[in-house]
Amino acid sequence: MKIAIIGASGEVGRMMLTCLSELSINVTELDLFASAKSAGTLLFFNDKPITVQELCETSLLKHYDYVMFSAGAGVARAYAPIAAETGSIVIDNSSGFRKDANIPLVVPEINGDILQGYQGIIANPNCSTIQMVLPLAVLDKLFGLKKVVISTYQSVSGSGNKGIQTLMNQRKGENDKGAYPQVIDLNVIPQIGGFMDDGYTQEEEKMHLETRKILRREDILISATTVRVPVVYGHSISVYAEFERETDLEEAEKALLSSESIEFYANTYVTPRELNGTNNSHVCRLRYGCDKHSLTFWNVGHNIRIGAAANAVRILKQHAAFNR
Ligand SMILES: NC(=O)c1ccc[n+]([C@@H]2O[C@H](COP(=O)([O-])OP(=O)(O)OC[C@H]3O[C@@H](n4cnc5c(N)ncnc54)[C@H](OP(=O)(O)O)[C@@H]3O)[C@@H](O)[C@H]2O)c1
């Protein structure tokens, strides 16, 4: 397959190279693009060096089977339609198209069926949403999801390379707030994205809208509080969920244990530092909530892998399986 990655030098772009290799995608041609800043940088795919090119007006006039964007919403809105016009399938990691009713927002294990026969732009969901909807989809099927209340603990790599740099600089003693509204080192910040009129932040709104869209359940009530913490990689989420029907812990455990892309822990828990190379959504500390109509659990995922690159490559794989 002929593939291009836009934003190849970034956190997600570099991981995309790893995931294309790990998920055994048959790549016959690979072009890498970024801004002028990283043009000329040498990146490696399966040990083969590839020089990053500067993205320009004409870069995407060439037809690719798949063009993977991870360069922010502005770049995606400007360039994805150009790529789609040539017949390339676009998979975009930014928030640029996620709210568009005509653009599929896909977690393949849940709603991959909508990729059948689809051509054009596909949106990859927000990082915390992907890891959380995987177990929620399983529990929704069993008990009928009604309401979700969540608090996130999101790592600095969620803000891209500048988030990591900010934390590292502050750990060396610099006081510059960098990528954040407050100092993040030895702190937690209950704000991700700008505030909206209703008091929620943009990140919280993403979790509300995207969860409903992926689960195809516009009636689900959801309230998120998203928090940045001084962790480098890996987002954690405290999830409380209410259901139409009475739940059963054993049934829930069994279903989670046998679900694709979910790793369930019965008697222990996992922390972000232990995630290493995993592309799964990790579910632990599952217990009843306020009563038997509710469950609560701790959910951890590698934001650059399952939260971005791995899900994007799984979309590619599923789309190709349906349509090629
Ligand atoms: N980090 C996460 O956990 C995560 C999760 C899900 C989705 N996403 C989304 O994925 C995208 C990338 O995130 P990231 O974490 O990889 O950010 P990042 O580390 O800051 O990387 C951004 C990439 O975009 C490139 N870029 C910036 N402006 C460009 C332009 N005008 N033309 C071409 N390339 C340009 C950068 O190139 P240079 O090196 O040349 O600057 C770099 O390769 C964002 O939309 C983000 O919201 C991120």
The ligand as an SDF file (V2000), in Angstrom:
LIG
                    3D

 48 52  0  0  0  0  0  0  0  0999 V2000
   -0.6120   13.2770   21.7170 N   0  0  0  0  0  0  0  0  0  0  0  0
   -1.7330   12.5930   21.8810 C   0  0  0  0  0  0  0  0  0  0  0  0
   -1.9460   11.9020   22.9030 O   0  0  0  0  0  0  0  0  0  0  0  0
   -2.7850   12.6260   20.8130 C   0  0  0  0  0  0  0  0  0  0  0  0
   -3.8110   11.7160   20.9040 C   0  0  0  0  0  0  0  0  0  0  0  0
   -4.8240   11.7430   19.9420 C   0  0  0  0  0  0  0  0  0  0  0  0
   -4.7670   12.6670   18.9510 C   0  0  0  0  0  0  0  0  0  0  0  0
   -3.7450   13.5570   18.8900 N   0  0  0  0  0  0  0  0  0  0  0  0
   -3.7560   14.5250   17.7960 C   0  0  0  0  0  0  0  0  0  0  0  0
   -2.7350   14.1770   16.8660 O   0  0  0  0  0  0  0  0  0  0  0  0
   -2.1760   15.3620   16.2860 C   0  0  0  0  0  0  0  0  0  0  0  0
   -0.6870   15.3740   16.5070 C   0  0  0  0  0  0  0  0  0  0  0  0
   -0.3930   15.3130   17.8800 O   0  0  0  0  0  0  0  0  0  0  0  0
    1.0740   15.0760   18.4390 P   0  0  0  0  0  0  0  0  0  0  0  0
    0.8770   14.7410   19.8600 O   0  0  0  0  0  0  0  0  0  0  0  0
    1.8240   14.1710   17.5650 O   0  0  0  0  0  0  0  0  0  0  0  0
    1.6900   16.5510   18.3110 O   0  0  0  0  0  0  0  0  0  0  0  0
    3.2250   16.9930   18.1130 P   0  0  0  0  0  0  0  0  0  0  0  0
    4.1370   16.0800   18.8260 O   0  0  0  0  0  0  0  0  0  0  0  0
    3.2320   18.4320   18.4730 O   0  0  0  0  0  0  0  0  0  0  0  0
    3.4640   16.8390   16.5480 O   0  0  0  0  0  0  0  0  0  0  0  0
    2.8280   17.6680   15.6250 C   0  0  0  0  0  0  0  0  0  0  0  0
    3.2420   17.2630   14.2250 C   0  0  0  0  0  0  0  0  0  0  0  0
    2.5370   18.0900   13.2880 O   0  0  0  0  0  0  0  0  0  0  0  0
    3.4920   18.6910   12.4060 C   0  0  0  0  0  0  0  0  0  0  0  0
    3.0210   19.9930   11.9330 N   0  0  0  0  0  0  0  0  0  0  0  0
    2.7150   21.0840   12.6650 C   0  0  0  0  0  0  0  0  0  0  0  0
    2.3450   22.1120   11.8380 N   0  0  0  0  0  0  0  0  0  0  0  0
    2.4390   21.6400   10.5860 C   0  0  0  0  0  0  0  0  0  0  0  0
    2.2220   22.2060    9.3060 C   0  0  0  0  0  0  0  0  0  0  0  0
    1.8090   23.4640    9.1530 N   0  0  0  0  0  0  0  0  0  0  0  0
    2.4110   21.4240    8.2130 N   0  0  0  0  0  0  0  0  0  0  0  0
    2.8310   20.1460    8.3350 C   0  0  0  0  0  0  0  0  0  0  0  0
    3.0640   19.5510    9.5260 N   0  0  0  0  0  0  0  0  0  0  0  0
    2.8680   20.2920   10.6420 C   0  0  0  0  0  0  0  0  0  0  0  0
    4.7420   18.8200   13.2470 C   0  0  0  0  0  0  0  0  0  0  0  0
    5.8500   19.0080   12.4050 O   0  0  0  0  0  0  0  0  0  0  0  0
    7.2110   19.7620   12.9090 P   0  0  0  0  0  0  0  0  0  0  0  0
    8.0180   18.7370   13.6140 O   0  0  0  0  0  0  0  0  0  0  0  0
    7.8260   20.1930   11.6260 O   0  0  0  0  0  0  0  0  0  0  0  0
    6.7690   20.8960   13.7740 O   0  0  0  0  0  0  0  0  0  0  0  0
    4.7240   17.4590   13.9510 C   0  0  0  0  0  0  0  0  0  0  0  0
    5.1740   16.4650   13.0560 O   0  0  0  0  0  0  0  0  0  0  0  0
   -2.9310   16.5260   16.9220 C   0  0  0  0  0  0  0  0  0  0  0  0
   -4.0170   16.8690   16.0990 O   0  0  0  0  0  0  0  0  0  0  0  0
   -3.4400   15.9400   18.2170 C   0  0  0  0  0  0  0  0  0  0  0  0
   -4.5960   16.5900   18.6950 O   0  0  0  0  0  0  0  0  0  0  0  0
   -2.7490   13.5410   19.7790 C   0  0  0  0  0  0  0  0  0  0  0  0
  1  2  1  0
  2  3  2  0
  2  4  1  0
  4  5  1  0
  4 48  2  0
  5  6  2  0
  6  7  1  0
  7  8  2  0
  8  9  1  0
  8 48  1  0
  9 10  1  0
  9 46  1  0
 10 11  1  0
 11 12  1  0
 11 44  1  0
 12 13  1  0
 13 14  1  0
 14 15  2  0
 14 16  1  0
 14 17  1  0
 17 18  1  0
 18 19  2  0
 18 20  1  0
 18 21  1  0
 21 22  1  0
 22 23  1  0
 23 24  1  0
 23 42  1  0
 24 25  1  0
 25 26  1  0
 25 36  1  0
 26 27  1  0
 26 35  1  0
 27 28  2  0
 28 29  1  0
 29 30  1  0
 29 35  2  0
 30 31  1  0
 30 32  2  0
 32 33  1  0
 33 34  2  0
 34 35  1  0
 36 37  1  0
 36 42  1  0
 37 38  1  0
 38 39  2  0
 38 40  1  0
 38 41  1  0
 42 43  1  0
 44 45  1  0
 44 46  1  0
 46 47  1  0
M  CHG  2   8   1  16  -1
M  END
$$$$
